[in-house]
């Protein structure tokens, strides 16, 4: 019995461990993400484990596993072909086998074989912050002039050996592709080099919230979705929820609220008091306009008499008067004046009784009007 219980416990261990797998992060500890050939960069793989377990490390460049298995990975004077995205993964041996973490987010290393590199922060700049960029030149050069370009257009120019540029009070419009040009003099000759493009991203500290409404039998769950990009330690967000512009309860630290189910307009508001930031969601309707979806009453049906019960028309019976006929008629306005003729006009063939019955056999079919012989000689219809 004890052996059976032990086997059951061991069989459940893999599921329990998978639910508590820590995350891993790749960090640059020496160097930069953009380096010249001949320079070096050092990476570190950090396993975020609250239990401080011992983990072995696996390194990857793209989909290729590297032979290194230590916490640190050093790219010693790499070549251009060693540019790429580097990942790491933690692995630990347990009684139930090896346990692997998920792959880390990548760190991209660009090895440049040129003369100039524009270094930008690896993370996005925030609206209102100051962003620093540096135009690096290979070797020790006494710079005469440095120019900064955005999307191919010059935005800054400075004389002297200062290679740094600062974008103050960042706006969303400041994101784009930046490059730099550096110039220096050697033996009365001016040398000028330009870097490749480097992408600069700018994010809002607090994006506009989006309200989600989840309906239950008698309650609504209001969820205020947003993205918060403040630097650590980030101050707390206060959430407010509204129904028809009336606040529902007090401020909340959670981004959701359970309220009584009612129709109307709902919205949410997010506020960071310490940063002075306030954002509203767009209003969202719930339970309105349902009466427009009710089906309209159908028009009353008009009974159609069975034509088989009518007495058969005799051959000598006069044709019905077109002015008093209930069947629809189509009148065609003649485009030219007709001349009288001594010959009698040709009469179209009259449909027989069986043909007439077939035209009104079903309600959805169209009743064919009888043709009226119009005398071309000018006699009155009563003389026919």
C-alpha positions as CSV (number, residue, x, y, z in Angstrom):
1,X,0.0,0.0,0.0
2,X,2.8,2.4,0.9
3,X,4.4,1.7,-2.5
4,X,1.2,2.6,-4.3
5,X,0.9,5.9,-2.4
6,X,4.5,6.7,-3.2
7,X,4.0,6.1,-6.9
8,X,0.9,8.3,-6.9
9,X,2.8,11.1,-5.3
10,X,5.7,10.8,-7.7
11,X,3.4,10.8,-10.7
12,X,1.8,14.1,-9.5
13,X,5.1,15.8,-9.0
14,X,5.8,16.8,-12.6
15,X,2.4,18.6,-12.8
16,X,3.1,20.4,-9.6
17,X,6.6,21.5,-10.7
18,X,5.5,22.7,-14.1
19,X,3.0,25.1,-12.5
20,X,5.9,26.7,-10.5
21,X,8.6,27.0,-13.1
22,X,10.6,30.3,-12.6
23,X,11.3,32.8,-15.4
24,X,14.7,33.7,-16.8
25,X,16.2,37.0,-18.0
26,X,19.2,37.8,-20.2
27,X,21.1,40.9,-19.2
28,X,24.1,42.8,-20.7
29,X,26.6,43.3,-17.9
30,X,29.6,44.5,-20.0
31,X,29.5,46.3,-23.3
32,X,26.5,47.3,-25.4
33,X,24.0,45.8,-27.7
34,X,25.8,47.5,-30.6
35,X,29.5,47.0,-30.8
36,X,32.3,47.3,-33.3
37,X,34.2,44.2,-34.6
38,X,37.1,43.7,-32.2
39,X,35.1,44.8,-29.1
40,X,33.5,42.4,-26.6
41,X,30.2,42.0,-24.8
42,X,29.2,39.9,-21.8
43,X,25.7,38.5,-21.1
44,X,24.3,37.0,-17.9
45,X,21.4,34.6,-17.6
46,X,19.5,35.1,-14.4
47,X,16.9,32.6,-13.1
48,X,14.2,34.3,-11.1
49,X,13.6,31.6,-8.5
50,X,12.2,32.5,-5.1
51,X,13.3,29.1,-3.6
52,X,17.0,29.8,-4.7
53,X,17.4,26.4,-6.3
54,X,20.5,25.5,-8.3
55,X,19.9,25.7,-12.1
56,X,22.1,24.9,-15.0
57,X,22.1,27.2,-18.0
58,X,21.5,26.6,-21.7
59,X,22.5,29.3,-24.2
60,X,21.0,29.7,-27.7
61,X,21.7,32.0,-30.7
62,X,18.6,31.9,-32.7
63,X,17.5,28.2,-32.9
64,X,21.1,27.0,-32.4
65,X,22.2,25.8,-29.0
66,X,25.6,27.0,-27.9
67,X,28.2,24.9,-26.1
68,X,28.4,27.3,-23.1
69,X,26.5,26.2,-20.0
70,X,27.5,28.8,-17.4
71,X,25.7,31.8,-16.0
72,X,27.7,34.2,-18.1
73,X,28.3,34.2,-21.8
74,X,31.2,36.3,-23.2
75,X,31.4,37.2,-26.9
76,X,35.1,37.9,-27.2
77,X,35.9,40.2,-30.1
78,X,33.1,38.8,-32.2
79,X,32.8,39.0,-36.0
80,X,29.8,40.5,-37.9
81,X,28.4,37.0,-38.4
82,X,28.0,36.6,-34.7
83,X,25.3,39.2,-34.7
84,X,21.9,37.9,-33.7
85,X,19.4,37.2,-30.9
86,X,20.7,35.4,-27.8
87,X,18.4,33.5,-25.4
88,X,18.9,31.4,-22.3
89,X,17.0,28.7,-20.5
90,X,17.3,27.1,-17.1
91,X,17.4,23.3,-16.5
92,X,17.4,21.4,-13.2
93,X,17.7,17.7,-12.5
94,X,15.1,16.3,-10.1
95,X,13.9,12.9,-9.0
96,X,11.3,12.9,-11.7
97,X,13.7,14.0,-14.5
98,X,15.0,17.3,-15.9
99,X,12.8,20.4,-15.5
100,X,13.2,23.2,-18.0
101,X,12.2,26.8,-17.7
102,X,10.7,28.7,-20.7
103,X,13.1,30.5,-23.0
104,X,14.0,34.0,-22.0
105,X,13.2,37.0,-24.0
106,X,16.0,37.7,-26.6
107,X,18.8,40.2,-26.4
108,X,19.9,41.3,-29.9
109,X,23.6,41.9,-30.4
110,X,24.6,43.9,-33.5
111,X,28.3,43.6,-34.5
112,X,29.2,46.5,-36.8
113,X,32.1,46.4,-39.2
114,X,31.8,50.1,-40.1
115,X,33.1,53.3,-38.6
116,X,30.2,54.8,-36.7
117,X,27.5,53.5,-34.4
118,X,24.5,55.4,-32.9
119,X,23.9,53.9,-29.5
120,X,20.3,54.2,-28.2
121,X,18.7,52.8,-25.0
122,X,17.5,49.2,-25.4
123,X,14.2,50.0,-23.8
124,X,11.5,52.4,-25.0
125,X,11.6,56.0,-23.9
126,X,8.6,57.3,-22.0
127,X,6.6,60.4,-22.9
128,X,8.0,63.4,-21.0
129,X,11.4,61.7,-20.3
130,X,14.8,62.7,-21.7
131,X,16.5,60.2,-24.1
132,X,20.3,60.1,-24.5
133,X,21.9,58.9,-27.8
134,X,25.6,58.7,-28.5
135,X,27.4,58.7,-31.8
136,X,30.4,56.4,-31.4
137,X,33.3,56.4,-33.9
138,X,35.8,53.6,-34.2
139,X,39.2,54.5,-32.7
140,X,40.2,57.7,-30.9
141,X,39.2,60.5,-33.2
142,X,39.1,64.2,-32.5
143,X,35.6,65.0,-33.8
144,X,34.9,68.3,-35.5
145,X,31.2,68.0,-36.1
146,X,28.4,65.5,-35.3
147,X,24.9,65.5,-36.9
148,X,21.8,63.6,-35.9
149,X,19.2,62.5,-38.4
150,X,15.6,61.2,-37.9
151,X,14.1,59.3,-40.8
152,X,16.9,60.8,-43.1
153,X,16.2,64.4,-42.1
154,X,18.7,66.4,-40.0
155,X,17.3,67.3,-36.5
156,X,20.5,68.3,-34.6
157,X,24.0,69.5,-35.4
158,X,26.8,70.3,-32.9
159,X,30.4,71.3,-33.3
160,X,33.3,69.9,-31.2
161,X,34.0,66.5,-29.7
162,X,30.8,66.0,-27.8
163,X,29.2,62.8,-29.3
164,X,26.0,62.9,-27.1
165,X,22.5,64.0,-28.2
166,X,19.6,64.5,-25.8
167,X,15.9,64.4,-26.8
168,X,14.1,66.3,-24.0
169,X,10.3,66.1,-23.2
170,X,9.8,63.0,-25.4
171,X,6.6,62.8,-27.4
172,X,5.1,59.9,-29.3
173,X,6.1,61.7,-32.6
174,X,9.8,61.4,-31.6
175,X,9.9,57.7,-32.3
176,X,11.5,56.6,-35.6
177,X,14.8,55.6,-37.2
178,X,17.8,57.7,-36.2
179,X,21.3,57.8,-37.5
180,X,24.4,60.0,-37.0
181,X,27.2,61.5,-39.1
182,X,30.6,62.3,-37.6
183,X,33.5,64.3,-39.2
184,X,37.1,64.8,-38.2
185,X,40.3,66.2,-39.9
186,X,43.5,64.2,-40.6
187,X,46.4,65.8,-42.5
188,X,44.2,68.7,-43.7
189,X,41.7,66.2,-45.0
190,X,38.1,65.8,-43.6
191,X,36.8,62.3,-43.0
192,X,33.1,61.8,-42.6
193,X,31.3,58.6,-41.6
194,X,27.6,57.8,-41.1
195,X,26.0,55.1,-38.9
196,X,23.3,52.6,-39.8
197,X,19.8,53.3,-38.6
198,X,18.8,52.7,-35.0
199,X,15.2,52.4,-33.9
200,X,13.9,54.7,-31.1
201,X,10.6,53.7,-29.5
202,X,8.5,56.0,-27.3
203,X,5.6,54.8,-25.1
204,X,3.0,56.4,-23.0
205,X,3.4,56.0,-19.2
206,X,-0.3,55.2,-19.0
207,X,-2.3,54.2,-22.1
208,X,-5.9,55.0,-22.6
209,X,-8.0,52.4,-20.8
210,X,-10.4,50.0,-22.6
211,X,-13.5,48.8,-20.8
212,X,-14.6,45.2,-21.1
213,X,-18.0,44.2,-19.8
214,X,-18.6,40.5,-18.8
215,X,-22.3,39.8,-18.2
216,X,-23.6,37.2,-15.7
217,X,-27.2,36.4,-14.7
218,X,-27.7,39.3,-12.4
219,X,-24.2,41.0,-12.3
220,X,-21.7,42.7,-14.5
221,X,-17.9,42.5,-14.3
222,X,-16.3,45.7,-15.4
223,X,-12.6,45.3,-16.4
224,X,-10.4,48.3,-17.1
225,X,-7.6,47.3,-19.5
226,X,-4.5,49.5,-19.9
227,X,-0.8,49.4,-20.2
228,X,1.3,50.9,-17.4
229,X,5.0,51.7,-18.3
230,X,6.3,53.6,-15.3
231,X,9.8,53.0,-14.1
232,X,10.3,50.9,-11.0
233,X,9.2,51.4,-8.3
234,X,6.0,52.3,-10.0
235,X,3.4,54.3,-8.0
236,X,0.0,52.6,-7.6
237,X,-3.0,53.2,-10.0
238,X,-6.5,54.1,-8.7
239,X,-9.4,52.7,-10.7
240,X,-12.9,54.3,-10.9
241,X,-16.0,52.9,-12.6
242,X,-19.1,54.8,-13.8
243,X,-22.6,54.1,-14.8
244,X,-24.3,56.9,-16.8
245,X,-21.6,59.2,-15.5
246,X,-22.3,58.3,-11.9
247,X,-19.4,56.9,-9.9
248,X,-19.9,53.3,-8.7
249,X,-18.4,53.0,-5.2
250,X,-14.9,54.3,-4.2
251,X,-11.5,54.0,-5.9
252,X,-10.1,50.5,-6.3
253,X,-6.6,49.2,-6.6
254,X,-7.8,46.3,-8.8
255,X,-8.7,46.9,-12.4
256,X,-12.2,45.3,-12.1
257,X,-15.4,45.7,-10.3
258,X,-18.6,43.6,-9.8
259,X,-21.8,45.7,-10.1
260,X,-25.5,45.0,-10.4
261,X,-26.7,44.3,-13.9
262,X,-28.3,47.4,-15.4
263,X,-28.6,48.8,-18.9
264,X,-26.9,52.0,-19.7
265,X,-23.5,53.5,-20.5
266,X,-20.4,52.3,-18.6
267,X,-16.9,53.8,-18.4
268,X,-13.7,53.6,-16.3
269,X,-11.1,56.0,-15.2
270,X,-7.4,55.3,-14.3
271,X,-5.5,57.8,-12.1
272,X,-1.8,57.9,-10.9
273,X,-1.9,60.6,-8.2
274,X,1.9,60.7,-7.6
275,X,2.5,61.3,-11.3
276,X,-0.5,63.5,-12.0
277,X,-1.7,61.2,-14.8
278,X,-5.5,60.7,-15.5
279,X,-7.0,58.7,-18.4
280,X,-10.6,57.9,-19.3
281,X,-11.9,55.1,-21.3
282,X,-14.5,55.5,-24.1
283,X,-18.1,54.9,-22.9
284,X,-19.5,51.5,-23.6
285,X,-23.2,50.7,-23.9
286,X,-24.9,47.6,-22.3
287,X,-28.5,46.4,-22.7
288,X,-29.6,49.4,-24.8
289,X,-31.6,49.1,-28.1
290,X,-32.9,45.6,-27.5
291,X,-36.5,46.7,-28.3
292,X,-35.3,47.4,-31.9
293,X,-34.4,43.8,-32.2
294,X,-38.0,42.5,-31.6
295,X,-39.7,41.1,-34.8
296,X,-42.3,43.3,-36.4
297,X,-45.9,42.0,-36.8
298,X,-46.6,40.5,-40.2
299,X,-49.1,42.1,-42.5
300,X,-52.5,40.3,-42.7
301,X,-52.8,37.8,-45.5
302,X,-55.4,38.6,-48.2
303,X,-57.2,35.4,-49.2
304,X,-57.1,34.5,-52.9
305,X,-60.3,32.9,-54.3
306,X,-60.1,29.5,-55.9
307,X,-60.6,30.2,-59.6
308,X,-61.8,26.7,-60.2
309,X,-65.0,27.5,-58.3
310,X,-65.8,30.4,-60.7
311,X,-68.2,29.7,-63.7
312,X,-66.5,29.1,-67.0
313,X,-66.5,32.1,-69.3
314,X,-68.5,31.7,-72.5
315,X,-67.0,32.4,-75.8
316,X,-69.3,35.3,-76.4
317,X,-68.6,37.1,-73.1
318,X,-67.1,40.5,-73.5
319,X,-63.6,41.1,-72.2
320,X,-63.3,43.0,-68.9
321,X,-63.0,46.7,-69.0
322,X,-59.3,47.6,-68.5
323,X,-60.3,50.7,-66.5
324,X,-62.1,48.6,-63.9
325,X,-59.7,45.6,-63.8
326,X,-57.9,44.9,-60.5
327,X,-55.0,43.3,-62.2
328,X,-51.9,45.4,-62.7
329,X,-51.4,46.9,-66.2
330,X,-48.4,48.3,-67.9
331,X,-48.9,51.2,-70.2
332,X,-46.3,52.1,-72.8
333,X,-46.3,55.6,-74.1
334,X,-45.9,55.4,-78.0
335,X,-42.9,57.2,-79.3
336,X,-44.4,58.1,-82.7
337,X,-47.9,58.8,-84.1
338,X,-49.7,55.7,-85.6
339,X,-51.4,55.9,-89.0
340,X,-54.7,54.2,-89.7
341,X,-54.8,51.0,-91.7
342,X,-57.6,49.3,-93.6
343,X,-56.3,45.9,-92.7
344,X,-57.5,44.5,-89.4
345,X,-54.7,44.2,-86.8
346,X,-53.3,40.9,-85.8
347,X,-54.6,39.6,-82.5
348,X,-52.3,37.9,-80.1
349,X,-53.4,34.4,-79.1
350,X,-55.8,34.3,-76.2
351,X,-54.7,32.0,-73.3
352,X,-57.0,29.0,-72.8
353,X,-58.7,28.2,-69.5
354,X,-56.0,25.8,-68.5
355,X,-53.3,28.5,-69.1
356,X,-55.3,31.0,-67.0
357,X,-55.6,28.6,-64.1
358,X,-51.9,28.0,-64.1
359,X,-51.2,31.7,-63.7
360,X,-53.1,32.0,-60.4
361,X,-52.5,28.5,-59.0
362,X,-50.2,29.7,-56.2
363,X,-50.3,32.9,-54.1
364,X,-46.7,33.8,-54.9
365,X,-47.2,33.7,-58.6
366,X,-48.1,36.8,-60.6
367,X,-51.6,37.2,-62.2
368,X,-51.2,37.7,-65.9
369,X,-53.6,40.5,-67.1
370,X,-55.8,39.8,-70.1
371,X,-54.8,41.5,-73.3
372,X,-57.3,44.0,-74.7
373,X,-57.7,44.4,-78.4
374,X,-57.2,48.1,-79.3
375,X,-58.9,49.0,-82.5
376,X,-56.5,50.8,-84.8
377,X,-59.3,52.0,-87.1
378,X,-60.6,54.6,-84.7
379,X,-63.9,52.7,-83.8
380,X,-65.1,52.8,-80.2
381,X,-64.5,49.7,-78.0
382,X,-68.3,49.2,-77.7
383,X,-68.5,48.3,-81.4
384,X,-66.1,45.3,-81.0
